[in-house]
């Protein structure tokens, strides 16, 4: 399990998703990355050997049999994608997107599982569905025409009353501008009213609807700005009604308008959540015609008033009571789909209820507060006396509207708190933007690096605050991630702060999360390395042209002298000429070795998966003649596949094996093996020869070190070290006196 855990972590930890390997026969976990431990709340040891049922919400129908069938399908070559309900070690449950696929590692079959937490997405969908249902319910509850216009006057939403009044279908209304709904003579008045509401915030205007049949229906319309948290107008919301029973309808319209305006203005204020709730409850007391408004939090069988507005001391802020003795226990009941409404408790059969005995409330309207799908409290209005008439649908809708908003705000606050705790653990520079590229998070690291305080940039447009990154690779990658929903990355030199960064960009439903790593040191090193490689290229040119030519001339003239004067040369002269030729050849070998050494970096190829055993087998074939002449034997063990330069890996083992044969003596046995370690794969090339003297071991990787009994150029082992260094590996030698020599090469297992 530990080795498999290391394999999974080394390959998959950077992906940001949970990755597991399952035994295809039993379904048990045999490997998992650290993200799985974070998601599931189990340690590596606790995960070992567990079945899927051990961490699934089996009570919700997510069974071992189901997952085993999916695992078998994956093993049979049918990748699986589905959603699963997971139960963490602490009992908390969350939704996950799961992908299963068959894979093979080191010749063993596994099922590779990818797990992504989609709780936020599921919740976002629930909130969206709830908001849409609420909007539809609210619109249809109105007897008057309800409409929502875009800033330019385009019709965006409407209720059934509007469509029925005009005689248009929904599809026909989607194609119309607001002006097209009115009599031609009234269109200038309506156009001026739209402009006025954009300018002043609200308007009341009279105009005649023109129905699909050409009938003119005089109506009075009210319009109100719909703005966001920053006060930016997003649209125009309003109500139209036929002008009859003017006083009654006008009062009703004003009340509804005031309700919409008050709600919109309050939620857009930059004040704490509790203060917003208090303002809305204060307004709601008058709107609902009751004495008390309150927001509660439920914890087990205890209920506490978080915000209470009104004279009832039992329902003031901070008061608490058992849930079993409150009206709210009925409000949060799973069987209660609509707001709980009590207009006259005594007459409606509540006389014997514990809540009536404790609080004595004559009327009550309450809706549930939910956070992440869990009921956490209620939002209510109540009075110790009954109401004279039943609460209207729009009043009930108002209570639901407040409860939905409070649920959203509490959930957002909790999500941001969790988000902040997680992001504070990130040591790199980190920021987040929403779908409009407005900055929503800015950690201390990036604030310090750019000298831009958090309070200055939050809620600002990224493009407006940092115009220098527009029309750059940064903008291209950010917009690409926002559009595709796929993570991406890029490198960028940010001139104002004089540093290089690599941006890791992760999209989600709320926008983008961006991690900025400072790679200035790496870039400077790469530039130095590039300059060094350029100098090496120049050096290689000198070696291959300027220095080789004199040697060729020496050899050529010696050959010429020998051919022209051969018969006249005495033995001593011929011997001296032989020394010259041997020296020239030796010098040529050293120059070739230097070229080989210098080109390790400059001529190296891109890394790719290389079967090391196949590479070594090829080298052994090439060395058959040398092996036979030395009566040597080469034994090759089972060797893995690593990411490497194929040609350089072959050169590495050829140099090492040649060295072992040359220095091992007649009849030597050379063995090549491999072992997996925490640093990667450690290869060993061993011989049983006389070994390397201790006083020479520290110098064997130096250029032109030939040892004391070698006819070589002394560059082979230096080239080996350079090749290993290029592969981010390490090479060392062990040679106890009289016990042979072993070269150890450690290469990353990536």
Secondary structure in CASP SS format (residue, H / E / C, confidence):
PFRMAT SS
TARGET T0000
AUTHOR 0000-0000-0000
METHOD secondary structure of the structure
MODEL  1
X C 1.00
X H 1.00
X H 1.00
X H 1.00
X H 1.00
X H 1.00
X H 1.00
X H 1.00
X H 1.00
X H 1.00
X H 1.00
X H 1.00
X H 1.00
X H 1.00
X H 1.00
X C 1.00
X C 1.00
X E 1.00
X E 1.00
X E 1.00
X E 1.00
X E 1.00
X C 1.00
X C 1.00
X C 1.00
X C 1.00
X C 1.00
X C 1.00
X E 1.00
X E 1.00
X E 1.00
X E 1.00
X C 1.00
X H 1.00
X H 1.00
X H 1.00
X H 1.00
X H 1.00
X H 1.00
X H 1.00
X C 1.00
X C 1.00
X C 1.00
X H 1.00
X H 1.00
X H 1.00
X H 1.00
X C 1.00
X C 1.00
X C 1.00
X C 1.00
X H 1.00
X H 1.00
X H 1.00
X H 1.00
X E 1.00
X C 1.00
X H 1.00
X H 1.00
X H 1.00
X C 1.00
X C 1.00
X C 1.00
X H 1.00
X H 1.00
X H 1.00
X H 1.00
X H 1.00
X H 1.00
X H 1.00
X H 1.00
X H 1.00
X H 1.00
X H 1.00
X H 1.00
X C 1.00
X C 1.00
X C 1.00
X C 1.00
X E 1.00
X E 1.00
X E 1.00
X E 1.00
X E 1.00
X E 1.00
X E 1.00
X E 1.00
X C 1.00
X C 1.00
X C 1.00
X C 1.00
X C 1.00
X E 1.00
X E 1.00
X E 1.00
X E 1.00
X E 1.00
X E 1.00
X E 1.00
X E 1.00
X E 1.00
X E 1.00
X E 1.00
X E 1.00
X E 1.00
X C 1.00
X C 1.00
X E 1.00
X E 1.00
X E 1.00
X E 1.00
X E 1.00
X E 1.00
X E 1.00
X E 1.00
X E 1.00
X E 1.00
X C 1.00
X H 1.00
X H 1.00
X H 1.00
X H 1.00
X H 1.00
X H 1.00
X H 1.00
X H 1.00
X H 1.00
X H 1.00
X H 1.00
X H 1.00
X H 1.00
X H 1.00
X H 1.00
X H 1.00
X H 1.00
X H 1.00
X H 1.00
X H 1.00
X H 1.00
X H 1.00
X H 1.00
X C 1.00
X C 1.00
X C 1.00
X E 1.00
X E 1.00
X E 1.00
X E 1.00
X E 1.00
X C 1.00
X C 1.00
X C 1.00
X C 1.00
X E 1.00
X E 1.00
X E 1.00
X E 1.00
X E 1.00
X C 1.00
X H 1.00
X H 1.00
X H 1.00
X H 1.00
X H 1.00
X H 1.00
X H 1.00
X C 1.00
X C 1.00
X C 1.00
X H 1.00
X H 1.00
X H 1.00
X H 1.00
X H 1.00
X C 1.00
X C 1.00
X E 1.00
X H 1.00
X H 1.00
X H 1.00
X H 1.00
X E 1.00
X C 1.00
X H 1.00
X H 1.00
X H 1.00
X H 1.00
X H 1.00
X H 1.00
X H 1.00
X H 1.00
X H 1.00
X H 1.00
X H 1.00
X H 1.00
X H 1.00
X H 1.00
X H 1.00
X H 1.00
X H 1.00
X C 1.00
X E 1.00
X E 1.00
X E 1.00
X E 1.00
X E 1.00
X E 1.00
X E 1.00
X E 1.00
X E 1.00
X C 1.00
X C 1.00
X C 1.00
X C 1.00
X C 1.00
X E 1.00
X E 1.00
X E 1.00
X E 1.00
X E 1.00
X E 1.00
X E 1.00
X E 1.00
X E 1.00
X E 1.00
X E 1.00
X E 1.00
X C 1.00
X C 1.00
X C 1.00
X C 1.00
X C 1.00
X E 1.00
X E 1.00
X E 1.00
X E 1.00
X E 1.00
X E 1.00
X E 1.00
X E 1.00
X E 1.00
X E 1.00
X C 1.00
X C 1.00
X C 1.00
X H 1.00
X H 1.00
X H 1.00
X H 1.00
X H 1.00
X H 1.00
X H 1.00
X H 1.00
X H 1.00
X H 1.00
X H 1.00
X H 1.00
X H 1.00
X H 1.00
X H 1.00
X H 1.00
X H 1.00
X H 1.00
X H 1.00
X H 1.00
X H 1.00
X H 1.00
X C 1.00
X C 1.00
X C 1.00
X C 1.00
X C 1.00
X H 1.00
X H 1.00
X H 1.00
X H 1.00
X H 1.00
X H 1.00
X H 1.00
X H 1.00
X H 1.00
X H 1.00
X H 1.00
X H 1.00
X H 1.00
X H 1.00
X H 1.00
X H 1.00
X C 1.00
X C 1.00
X C 1.00
X E 1.00
X E 1.00
X E 1.00
X E 1.00
X E 1.00
X E 1.00
X E 1.00
X E 1.00
X C 1.00
X C 1.00
X E 1.00
X E 1.00
X E 1.00
X E 1.00
X E 1.00
X E 1.00
X E 1.00
X E 1.00
X C 1.00
X C 1.00
X C 1.00
X H 1.00
X H 1.00
X H 1.00
X C 1.00
X C 1.00
X C 1.00
X C 1.00
X E 1.00
X E 1.00
X E 1.00
X H 1.00
X H 1.00
X H 1.00
X C 1.00
X C 1.00
X H 1.00
X H 1.00
X H 1.00
X H 1.00
X C 1.00
X C 1.00
X C 1.00
X C 1.00
X C 1.00
X C 1.00
X C 1.00
X C 1.00
X E 1.00
X E 1.00
X E 1.00
X C 1.00
X C 1.00
X C 1.00
X C 1.00
X C 1.00
X C 1.00
X C 1.00
X C 1.00
X C 1.00
X C 1.00
X C 1.00
X H 1.00
X H 1.00
X H 1.00
X H 1.00
X H 1.00
X H 1.00
X C 1.00
X C 1.00
X C 1.00
X E 1.00
X E 1.00
X E 1.00
X E 1.00
X E 1.00
X E 1.00
X E 1.00
X E 1.00
X E 1.00
X C 1.00
X C 1.00
X E 1.00
X E 1.00
X E 1.00
X E 1.00
X E 1.00
X E 1.00
X E 1.00
X E 1.00
X E 1.00
X E 1.00
X C 1.00
X C 1.00
X C 1.00
X C 1.00
X C 1.00
X C 1.00
X C 1.00
X C 1.00
X C 1.00
X H 1.00
X H 1.00
X H 1.00
X H 1.00
X H 1.00
X H 1.00
X H 1.00
X H 1.00
X H 1.00
X H 1.00
X H 1.00
X H 1.00
X H 1.00
X H 1.00
X H 1.00
X H 1.00
X H 1.00
X H 1.00
X H 1.00
X H 1.00
X H 1.00
X H 1.00
X H 1.00
X H 1.00
X H 1.00
X H 1.00
X H 1.00
X H 1.00
X H 1.00
X H 1.00
X H 1.00
X C 1.00
X C 1.00
X C 1.00
X C 1.00
X C 1.00
X E 1.00
X E 1.00
X E 1.00
X E 1.00
X E 1.00
X E 1.00
X C 1.00
X C 1.00
X C 1.00
X E 1.00
X E 1.00
X E 1.00
X E 1.00
X E 1.00
X C 1.00
X H 1.00
X H 1.00
X H 1.00
X H 1.00
X H 1.00
X H 1.00
X H 1.00
X C 1.00
X C 1.00
X C 1.00
X H 1.00
X H 1.00
X H 1.00
X H 1.00
X C 1.00
X C 1.00
X C 1.00
X E 1.00
X H 1.00
X H 1.00
X H 1.00
X H 1.00
X C 1.00
X H 1.00
X H 1.00
X H 1.00
X C 1.00
X C 1.00
X C 1.00
X H 1.00
X H 1.00
X H 1.00
X H 1.00
X H 1.00
X H 1.00
X H 1.00
X H 1.00
X H 1.00
X H 1.00
X H 1.00
X H 1.00
X C 1.00
X C 1.00
X C 1.00
X E 1.00
X E 1.00
X E 1.00
X E 1.00
X E 1.00
X E 1.00
X E 1.00
X H 1.00
X H 1.00
X H 1.00
X C 1.00
X E 1.00
X E 1.00
X E 1.00
X E 1.00
X E 1.00
X E 1.00
X E 1.00
X E 1.00
X E 1.00
X E 1.00
X C 1.00
X C 1.00
X E 1.00
X E 1.00
X E 1.00
X E 1.00
X E 1.00
X E 1.00
X E 1.00
X E 1.00
X C 1.00
X H 1.00
X H 1.00
X H 1.00
X H 1.00
X H 1.00
X H 1.00
X H 1.00
X H 1.00
X H 1.00
X H 1.00
X H 1.00
X H 1.00
X H 1.00
X H 1.00
X H 1.00
X H 1.00
X H 1.00
X H 1.00
X H 1.00
X H 1.00
X H 1.00
X H 1.00
X H 1.00
X H 1.00
X H 1.00
X H 1.00
X H 1.00
X H 1.00
X H 1.00
X H 1.00
X H 1.00
X H 1.00
X H 1.00
X H 1.00
X H 1.00
X H 1.00
X H 1.00
X H 1.00
X H 1.00
X H 1.00
X H 1.00
X H 1.00
X H 1.00
X H 1.00
X H 1.00
X H 1.00
X H 1.00
X H 1.00
X H 1.00
X C 1.00
X C 1.00
X H 1.00
X H 1.00
X H 1.00
X H 1.00
X H 1.00
X H 1.00
X H 1.00
X H 1.00
X H 1.00
X H 1.00
X H 1.00
X H 1.00
X H 1.00
X H 1.00
X H 1.00
X H 1.00
X H 1.00
X H 1.00
X H 1.00
X H 1.00
X H 1.00
X H 1.00
X H 1.00
X H 1.00
X H 1.00
X H 1.00
X H 1.00
X H 1.00
X H 1.00
X H 1.00
X H 1.00
X H 1.00
X C 1.00
X C 1.00
X C 1.00
X C 1.00
X C 1.00
X E 1.00
X E 1.00
X E 1.00
X E 1.00
X H 1.00
X H 1.00
X H 1.00
X H 1.00
X H 1.00
X H 1.00
X H 1.00
X H 1.00
X H 1.00
X H 1.00
X H 1.00
X C 1.00
X H 1.00
X H 1.00
X H 1.00
X H 1.00
X H 1.00
X H 1.00
X C 1.00
X C 1.00
X C 1.00
X E 1.00
X E 1.00
X E 1.00
X E 1.00
X C 1.00
X C 1.00
X C 1.00
X C 1.00
X E 1.00
X E 1.00
X E 1.00
X E 1.00
X C 1.00
X H 1.00
X H 1.00
X H 1.00
X H 1.00
X H 1.00
X H 1.00
X H 1.00
X H 1.00
X H 1.00
X H 1.00
X H 1.00
X H 1.00
X H 1.00
X H 1.00
X H 1.00
X H 1.00
X H 1.00
X H 1.00
X H 1.00
X C 1.00
X C 1.00
X C 1.00
X C 1.00
X E 1.00
X E 1.00
X E 1.00
X E 1.00
X E 1.00
X E 1.00
X E 1.00
X E 1.00
X E 1.00
X C 1.00
X C 1.00
X E 1.00
X E 1.00
X E 1.00
X E 1.00
X E 1.00
X E 1.00
X E 1.00
X E 1.00
X C 1.00
X C 1.00
X C 1.00
X C 1.00
X C 1.00
X C 1.00
X H 1.00
X H 1.00
X H 1.00
X H 1.00
X H 1.00
X H 1.00
X C 1.00
X C 1.00
X C 1.00
X C 1.00
X C 1.00
X C 1.00
X C 1.00
X C 1.00
X C 1.00
X C 1.00
X C 1.00
X C 1.00
X C 1.00
X C 1.00
X C 1.00
X C 1.00
X H 1.00
X H 1.00
X H 1.00
X H 1.00
X H 1.00
X H 1.00
X H 1.00
X H 1.00
X H 1.00
X H 1.00
X H 1.00
X C 1.00
X C 1.00
X C 1.00
X E 1.00
X E 1.00
X E 1.00
X E 1.00
X E 1.00
X C 1.00
X C 1.00
X C 1.00
X C 1.00
X C 1.00
X C 1.00
X E 1.00
X E 1.00
X E 1.00
X E 1.00
X E 1.00
X E 1.00
X E 1.00
X C 1.00
X C 1.00
X C 1.00
END
